[in-house]
């Protein structure tokens, strides 16, 4: 396999490949609930070359426990639970921005963070869905999304893989593959198994040299899926253009009107001028082979830097995200103080992001095994429920 070989991603009858990648403007929650601003951002993203605009459907209780505390983000130290509560929008907001996005000829993409948001989003009948990196191990959410369909076929899924190991990715992709095979049978490649694995570094901003882009063709070969990049680095060109040369069918980058705006991710997002610069670089790179792309940027930026960005192709946690493993991912947390010798009931726990000050609990695959167990220790509200606790 060469860097430009591999699988394509099919969405709504259109095929995306390294020669014609899908470019996603990640707006996230940078609209801050203002529909007019969301429309303005969407229009600006279209002018800057995006073919898809992505949003996040936030309900704080699906993501964090109130005791999570302060979290360092691009905008500073923020009590993330309160910030997410402020970003909860009525369903009509997403319905209206979906209609506006699609009327502009763009793909509407949105990330659910739990079963509630997934149910709302499913009823909106999107053509594609995205699972964020922290939810890669949220098995019950993956099982729910795997059951969705578009015109009788499984919905195309973009699966982000920041702060994850190969084993985590394998479990996630197998959930979608097994459900697809159960529903459709046959050979998944000929029947339309559409999962695109997005390589990502969960750090804000992420150093370009952490991206190890040679891993892209390896991930595609290992898991038999198309691949892409979800890029949190600040440079508008390097990671996206080199990723296209390594086989990326999807390029995702945060988008903002101004880095001085108050959105959570605005300080690491691309403004319209730089986003347009990125799309032009990606389209240029898509017409070249990998050696030509590497040679071009080696001349412009230096061979040593480009080789550092390309890396060795071995999937590993990047240095800038390694300390966050099992903290930004999901685990099982207590929703109330659970006393020793109490029987743990449904509603006493949830699958949440741990973040920085709480202890992680059991992996989400154990979610169905918690109910009815007896607490062996006192479990404070918010803390992870561990094996030794049950």
Secondary structure, DSSP 8 states (H G I E B T S, - for coil): --TT-S--EEETTEEEBTTB-EEEEEEETTTTT-HHHHHHHHHHHHHTT-SEEEEEE--HHHH--GGG-EEEETTEEEEHHHHHHHT---HHHHHHHHHHHHHTT-EEEEEE-SHHHHHHHHHTT-SEEEE-GGGTT-HHHHHHHHT-EETTEE-EEEEE-TT--HHHHHHHHHHHHHHHHHHH-S-HHHHT--EEEEEE--SSS--GGG--TTHHHHHHHHHTSEEEEEE--S-SSHHHHHHHHTTEEEEEEEB-S-TTS-STTGGGSB-HHHHHHHHHHHHHHHTS-HHHHHHHHHHHH-HHHHHHHH--------TTTGGGTTTTSEEEEESS-B-TT-B--TTSEEEEE-TTTS---S-GGGGGG-TT-B-SS-B-TTSB--GGG-
